Amino acid sequence: MKPFFRWLALPPLGLLLAAATVLLANEWAVARASHRVANIAYVSASAPDFDPKSQLLDVYQPTKASPTPRPVVLFIHGGSWDSGSKDDILYKAIGRRLARQGFVGVVISYRLAPQVLVPAQAYDCARALAWTVAHIGEYGGDPARLVLMGHSAGGGLAALLATGSDTLLARVGLPPRAAHAVLLDDPAGLDMLDYLTKMQYAGDEKYLVPFSQDPAVWRQASALYHMRAGAPPFSIYIGGDTYPSIKISSEKFRQRMKQLGQEPKYTVLPGKKHVGMVTQLFWENNLLYQELHRLAE
């Protein structure tokens, strides 16, 4: 009997164990190709708002030596602005895969609601970016080829960094164009002023916790209102079956960039839902990794 058909003949428990064995073996192979430097504080311990649990990042380096500095990907996780961590299993897996792909991966955590509002989260992300620009050379990375990447809420935060969000980057000593390029993966929060003004969907009131009840904060935390000419190149990926609000705000963002003469690469993945847009990154040959290579050139 051929190996594939032997698998099909296994009882359900045996099939699950066999599948788990294959996944673990694959993950071990991926892990061997990377080295993780964990829990680096990107905010000084003397800062009045220093949070030793949240203001941390991990660096994932390829184990194979390179004669030249490698491109860098800084990944910002999602989680509705009130959950998520660099230590989540999926985000660790993404860091390892970035390293196996030849990038120096930087996966960050940041303070969450209700501890802070979204503008403070964006400030944390800006400080993580500033640390990366200043120090990634020590880990074999090239800060001149740094790609920002974020999913969901992390996509909205990445967009705020890339647009400069008024004085956000200047506050951390960075120029308006600190990133080489940006990849937004099903980004949320690009236009929270419109979203929270309309409150069209069930459960929308929960977003008043991270964004407050102040429309001025909604606008400040929405990358759409900070777009400017001269921003880095954007690539935006949207799930064909994602939330309507993400489709609408992403299209508005695209049109705004087009008005500024910088239309982004815009890709809709048929059949993909919001969560699937990030879990697909578990697969090493996923097209988003291919796009990261293109953006890092």
CORURZI-V780473 format. One record per backbone hydrogen bond with DSSP energy under -1.0 kcal/mol. CO is the residue of the C=O (numbers start at 1). NH is the residue of the N-H. Records with the same first field share a line. If there is no record, write none. Layout:
BEGIN
CO->NH, NH
END
This chain:
BEGIN
2->6
3->7
4->8
5->9
7->10
11->15
12->16
13->17
14->18
15->19
16->20
17->21
18->22
19->23
20->24
21->25
22->26
23->27
24->28
25->29
26->30
27->31
28->32
31->34
33->63
35->61
37->59
40->57
44->47
47->50
51->55
54->56
55->42
56->109
57->40
58->107
59->37
60->105
61->35
70->142
71->104
72->147
73->106
74->149
75->108
76->151
79->82
81->113
85->88
88->92
89->93
90->94
91->95
92->96
93->97
94->98
95->99
96->100
97->101
98->103
99->102
104->73
105->60
106->75
107->58
112->116
117->121
118->122
119->123
120->124
121->125
122->126
123->127
124->128
125->129
126->130
127->131
128->132
129->133
130->134
131->135
132->136
135->138
136->139, 141
137->140
140->70
142->145
145->72
146->180, 181
147->74
148->183
149->76
150->185
151->154
152->156, 188
153->157
154->158
155->159
156->160
157->161
158->162
159->163
164->168
165->168
167->171
169->172, 174
170->173
181->148
182->235
183->150
184->237
185->152
190->224
191->195
192->196
193->197
194->198
195->199
201->204
203->206
204->207
205->208
206->209
207->211
210->118
214->217, 218
215->219
216->220
217->221
219->222
222->225
223->226
233->182
234->265
235->184
236->267
237->186
238->269
239->242
243->247
244->248
245->249
246->250
247->251
248->252
249->253
250->254
251->255
252->256
253->257
254->258
255->259
256->260
257->262
258->261
265->236
267->238
269->240, 272
272->241
273->277
275->278, 279
276->280
278->281
279->282
280->283
283->286
286->289, 290
287->291
288->292
289->293
290->294
291->295
292->296
294->297
END
